[in-house]
Amino acid sequence: MLATVTLVTPATAAVPESPAERGLGLDLDAATIPQLQERMDDRALSSVRLTSAYLDRIRRIDPKLHSVLALNPVALAEAAGSDLRRLTGRTRGDLDGIPVLLKDNIDTKRMPTTAGSRALTGRPEADAELVRRLRDAGAVVLGKANLSEWANFRSDSATSGWSGAGLQTNNPHVLDRNPCGSSAGSGAAVAASLAQVAIGTETNGSIVCPAGANGVVGLKPSLGLVSRTGVVPISAEQDTAGPLSRHVVDSAITLSALQGRDPADPATGTYPQDQPADYAALLDADALKGARIGVWRQAGTNAEVDRVVEESVRTLREAGATVVDVELPYQDEIGENSLPALITEFRRDLDTYLAERPGAPGSLDELIEFNRKDPIELSRFGQELFEQAVVAPGPEDPEYQRQRSTATDLAKRSIDEVLAGSDLDAIVSPANGPAWRTTYGEGDAFEVGSSSSAAVAGYPNVVVPAGASGPLPIGLSFIGTRWADADVLALAAGFEQAAGARRVPGYLPSIGGP
């Protein structure tokens, strides 16, 4: 099993350890949740000391990154509560005492939830369902992570990682490079060891691209595995939350706590009765042995990505997998139909959220007007997607219904037909190209990605570090059919163990180039 196996990575000399970290007697970057739990069980570590070390790193390092929007003022009290439970034999499981950051589009009763916008003030009336589950599991909420404002659904020329509330999140590997979005703060913070785990959200690419660009593990679960109640929406047809971490086992443990039915979220009603309760217990060091993996290379766009993919194929084969080249069909048609469908769904779902949220504009129309009057909100890019959404056809429109049906059907077929056609266990593909220099007014400089089919279909996608172009990480996506989360996690963990590709950030100011 991989639950007690870790990749040992050296602590970076770019950020010397503080006294709080030295007192832990471990390398935060390399430590897994099972290792931390073992030390806490042996009384060699406490949650208070662990939480204090993470808070110290946030205060020292995050001024370089702008990845954390707000700290939980009672985080240390939550950690002390965990320590007391451990002393009295009432530990709640593998997440008890583990510090977690939340993307700031996830409602928290004790802290503001801004979605990155200056328009959302005050506090939600209740924690999101996934936050309740984390608290029930004993996790310590460190604070809220910055994000691409409104989960990157405000402008078609937006810059990932920028929000009016938190300004620009930087990539910890090279600070003038982009962390990708919209879970930019979650990805950058985990890469910089500012939390053990962070929760992100994805509609299309917003977990897996930050994971790849920041060199961490990101899991976009099957749609319906994790409740969206209390998460600022884009679309109920595609939105989901999921973990980012430095190790696959940590994401598996976190998913085990997050998942479950929620009567307020109809998508969770299809959650299978036989879905595993403990994903970490199913991680197997030999998962790749005998597996059949399809590789969707997307070759020819970036030579460094092509090299990393070829190295990954070699790693997969050396670990015992059979690898066959595949192409995912229908990509153009999926894109042509999914975006206009999302625009309709955004108006429907965001208006519902705003109407129930204290301290918020009452509708998308009011939000647009707020942005026009605010001195910060439109200073970097516009709100074209907002403006398109207010005039888009409603959800009863036949053309919208055709677009959504077409996009979802073709996305599912693009994966399922390839899996069945070559008798595959999973499909792998590059998650990202080297991070681009952050600029404004031109949008993001995406070169390659593999998120759309899994995102639109509602299927699982796990990203693991696979290599790098200089200091800039490149991740590999493991994609499976719906509810195959345990299978793709196990395959991703086998690759993580075989490749050993994750790098500690160097916080370089710049490396030049485009």
N, C-alpha and C positions, 0 to 999 in steps of 0.2 A: 504494500500500500504506500501511497505517496504522502499520507497525512503527516508523517514525521520526517519527511525528506525535504531538504531545502537547498537551493543554489546559494553557495557562499560567494558573496561579492564584497570586495574591499570597501571600506569607508572612504569617501572622497576627501582628498586633501584640500579641495576648494572651500569646504566649510568645516573648520575644525570643530571637534566635539566640545560641548559646553560641560561644566561640572555636573549638570543634571544628567546628561547623557553618559558621561564617564561613570557615574555612580550606578548605572544600570548593569554594567558588566557585560554588555552585548552590543552588537551592531544592529541598530534599528532597521537599517536598510535590508539586511539579510534575514532578520528574524521573522518566522512565520507565526501565525496564531497558535498552532499546537505547541511550538516551542515556548511562547509566552505563557500559555496556560500551564505548561509543565513547571516553569519557574515560579509562577504564582502559587501553584499547589504546593511546591517545596518551600514556600516562604522566602525564596531568594529574590522575589520581585513583588511589588504591589501595584494595583491599578492606579493608586494615587501617584506613585513614582513614575509609572509609565505615562500617565496622562500629563504630568508635570513636564516630562521630557519633551513630549510632542508640543505642548503649549510653548515651551521655551524655543523649540525650533521654529514654530510659526512666527514668534516675535523677532527672532534673529534673521530668518531666511526669507520670510514672505515679503518684506519690502522690495526684494529683487523681483518677485513673481506676481504679486497682486492676485494670488489665487484664493485667498480666504476673505470673505466679505465681513463676517462677524463671528465672534467667539461666544460660546455658551457660558454665561457668567456662573453657572452652577456645575460646570463640568467636573471640577474637583470634588464637589459634594456627591455627584453621581458615582465617581470613582471610589470615594470612601464608602458609599453604600455597597458597591460590589465587594470591596475588601471585607466588609462586615459579613456579607452573605457567605463569603468563602470561609471565614473564621468559624461561622456557626453551621457549616455544612449545608447551606442552601443555595449553592451555585446553580445558575440557571442554564448552563451549557457552555459551548465553546466560544460564544461571543461575550460572555460575562466579563466585564472590566476592560474590553477592547475599545480603544478610541476610534470613532468614526466621524467623518465629515459628511454633510448633506449638501447636495446641489441646491442653490437657493431658489429653485422653483418647487420645492417640496415643503408643504406647510408644516410649521412648527408653532405651537401655541405659546412657547416661552420666548421665542425670538421672532423678529420680523421675517417675512418672506417676500422678497422683492421681484423675483424673476429677472433681476438685473435692472429693473426700471425704477426711476424716481417717482413714478405715478402710484406705485403700491406702497402705502404707508400703513403703520399699525401692524397688528398681529392677527393671524387667523384665529378663528374661534376654537380650533381643535388641531391636534397633530394629524398629519396624513396617516392613513392606515399602515403604511410601511414603517413609519416612525414608531407607531405604537408597537409594531412587531419587534423592531430593534430594541426598544426599551424593555419589552417583555423578555427578550433574550439577554438582557443585562448590559447591552452595549452602552458605552459612554459617548454621548453626542458632544463632539468638540466644538462644532460651530457650523457655519454655512459657507459653501464654496461659491466663488464667482462663476459666471457662465456667460455665454453669448446671449445677449439680452433677448427675452422672450423665446429662449431656446433656438435662436438663430432664425426666427420666422417673422422678421420685421421688414427686411429689405433684401432685394436680390443682389445688392452690392455691399452687403454687410461684411465686416471684418470679424472673424471668429475670435472669441475670447474677450470682446469689448462689451461693456455694459455701462449705462449711465450711472448705475449705483456703484460699480467697482472699478470702472475704467478698464485698462488693458491687462489681461493675464499674459505673462511671458512664458516661453518654453524654458524649463530649467537646464536643458542641455546647452542651448545657445539663446541668450536672452532676447536678441532682436528677431528671433524666429517665432513662428506662430504655434500655439499649442493645439490647434484645431478645436472645433466646437461641435456641439454647444456645451458639453460637459468639460469645458477647458480647465476651470479651476479644480475640478475633481481629479482630472488626469495629471495636471501639473503638481498638485499638492501631494498626491500619492507618490509620484516619481521622486519628489524632493524629501520624502519621509516626513511629511507634516501630519500624517495620520496613518494608521495601519490599513484602513479601508476607507474609500469614499463611495457614496452613492451618486450615480449619474442617471440621466434619462436619455432616451433616444426615440426619435421619430424616424430618422434615416441618417445613420452615421454618427450620431452625437455621443455615443459611448465608444464605439469601436475606433473612430478616427482619433480622438484624444488618447486612447490607449496606445495606438500605434505611434503617434507623433511624439508622445512623451516617454515611450519605452516601458509601458506597464501592461498588465493583464486587464482586459475589459470584457465583461459578459453582457451581451444584449439577450435577455431571456426570451423564450417563447411568449407570445402575446397571451395574456391570461394567467401566467404563472405568478405574477406579482401585481398586487392591487395598485390602481392609479388614483384611488380616492384621496383627494387632498393634494394632488400634483397639478400644477398649472398646465393646462392642456394645449396641444396643437390639434391632435386628432385621436379620437377613441379607436379608430381603425388601425392605428400604427403605434401609438405611444406605449412605452413601457419604461420601467426603471430597472436598474441593475448595478452590480458592484464593479468598482475598479480597485485593483490591489497590485502589489508587487509580486505576488505568487498565486498560482492557480488555486492552491489549496485554500487560500484565504477567501477568494471569490466563491469557491464551492461552499465553504462554511457559511458565508454571508447569505448566499442564495437559500440555503436551508432554513434560515431564520425569516427571510423576506417572503417566501412563497406561501400561498394558501388562498382559499376562497374568501371572498368579501361580498356580502349581499349587495353592497352599494356599487359594485363594479361587475356588470353582467358578464364581461369577458372571462372572469375567473370561474364562472359557472361551468365552463367546459373543462376545467382542470381535472385530469384523469385520476381515478381512484388509486391507480397503481403507481403514481408518480413517487419517486424516492423521497424519503424524509431527510436523509443524510447523504448529500452529494459527495462530501469529502471521503466517506467510507468506501465509495466506489472508484476512487482514483487508484489507478494501477500502473506501476512503473513499466509494465510490459504491454500496455494498452495498444501500442502501435504494432506489436508483433502479430503478423497475420492479418492486419487490417488492410482494406482496400481504400485508397485515398485518390480522389480526382484532383488534379492541379489545374486551376484556371489561371494561366500565367499572365494574361493581359500584357504580353511582351511587346517591346518596341517603343514604349513611351519614355521610359527612363532606364538607362543602362545600369544604374546602381540597384534599382528595384529588380531588374532582370537577374543581376548577379546574386542578390539575396534570395530570390526565389529558387534559383538553381542550387545554391548552397542548402536551402531548406529541403529541396527534393532529395538531395544526397543524404541529409540527416534522417529523413523519413525512411529511406531505403535501408540505411545502416541500422535503424532501429527495428527493422523487420517488416515494414509496410510494403505493399505493392502499390506503386504510383502510376497512374495513367493520366495522360493529358486530356482535358475536357474543355468545352466552351459552354458558357451559360447563354442560352438563347433568349430572345425577346427583350433584350435590355433597352433598346430604343423605345419600344412600345410601352414598357413599364414606366419609363420616365415621362413620356408624352401624356400618359393618363393619370399618373399618381399626383403630380404637382397641382393641376387644376382641381382634382378631387380634394386634396389637402386644404386648398384655399377655401372651399366651401365648408369643410369640416371645422376649420379654424374659427370661422365666424360663429358657427353653431355652438362649439364647445367652449370657446373663450367667453362668449357672452353669458353662458350658463355659470361659469366659474365666477366672473366678475359680479354677477347679480347677487351672489351669496357671500361675497368676500368683504368684510369690513375694511374701511380705509382704502377703497379702490374706486376708480371710475366705474360707472354703472354699466357701461357697454363699450364695445370696440369704437363706436363713433366718438364717445367722450374721451377715450384714450388717445385717439388720433388728434383731437383738439388739444388735449393736455400737451402732447409732444410738440405741437406747433408753437405753443407759448413758452415752452421750457428752454432755458439757455443752453442746456447740455445735450438733451436727447437727440436732436438732429444735427449735432455739430460734426459728426464723422460720416454719417450716411443717412439715407432717408427712411421712409416707411411705405414703400411701394406695395409690399405684400399686404399690409394693413388696408391700404386704400383699395387694392383689388378685392380683398375679402368683403368689404362692405357693399360692393356692387355685384358680387358673384351670385350665380344661381343658388337657390336654397336646396336643402337636402331632398326635397320632393321632386326636384327637376329631373326629367328622364335622362338628359345628357350627363348630368353629374352621376346618376346611378349607373349609367353605362361605363363611365370613366372609372369609377371605383371598382365595379365588378370586373372590368377588363384588367385593371392594374393588379388587383389581388389574385385573380385567377392565373394570369401569366407569370406573376412572381412565384407562386406556388409551383406551377409547372416547370419553370426554369430550373428549379432545384430538384423536384421530385422526379422529373423525367431523366435528368442526368444521373441521379443516384440509382434509379432503377435500371437505366440503360446499360450501365457499366458495373452493376452490382457493387455499389460503393458504400462505405460506412460514413464518409464525410467528404466535403469539398474544401480545398484550401486555395487561398488566393491572397495576393498582397493587400494589406489593409490601408496602406498609405504610401505616398512618396516622401522624400526628405522634406522636412518642414520648410515652408517658404518664409521669406522675410515679411514681417508684419508691415502692412501699408494701409492707407485709408483711401476710399473713393473708388477702388478698383475691384473690390470683392476679394475672395480667397483664390489662391493660385493652386487649386487642386490639380494633380497630375493623374493619379490613379487611386482607385478605391473599389471596394467590393461589397458595400453595405446594402445596396438597394433591394436586391432580391429577397434577402432574409428580412429586411425591415418591412417591406410592403407585404410579404407573405405572412409575417408574424412568426418567423422561424428563428431558432437560436443561432447566435454568432459569437464566437469566442476569439479574441485577439491575444496573441502571445508575442513577445519580442522575438524577432528572427534574425536581426543583424542591424547594420547601420551603414550610412553613407557619411564617412568621416565621423563626427560626433553626433549625427542626427539619426535617431532610431527608425527602424522600419519593422512593422509588425506583420504577422501572418494570421489571416482569418481562418477559423475552422467553422464550417457551416453545415448544419444538418437539417432534417425535417422537423416539423413541429413536435414538441414535447421530447425531443432527443437531447435535451440539455445535459443530462448525465453522460451521454455517450460522447458529445463533443468536448465536454469538460475533461473527461478521461483521456481522450486523444490529445487535447491541448496540453495536459499535464505531462503526458509521455514525451511530447515534443519539447516542452520546456526543460525537462530533465536531460534530454539528449542534446539539445542545442546549447544550453547555457549561455544564451545570447544577451541577456539583460545587462545594461550598463548603468552605473551610478552617474547622475548628472554632474557636469563640470562647471555649470554656471558661467560659460564663456560669454563675454559681452557681444562678440560678433565673430563670424568667420569669413565675412565678405561674400561675394557672389549674389545671385538673384534670390 
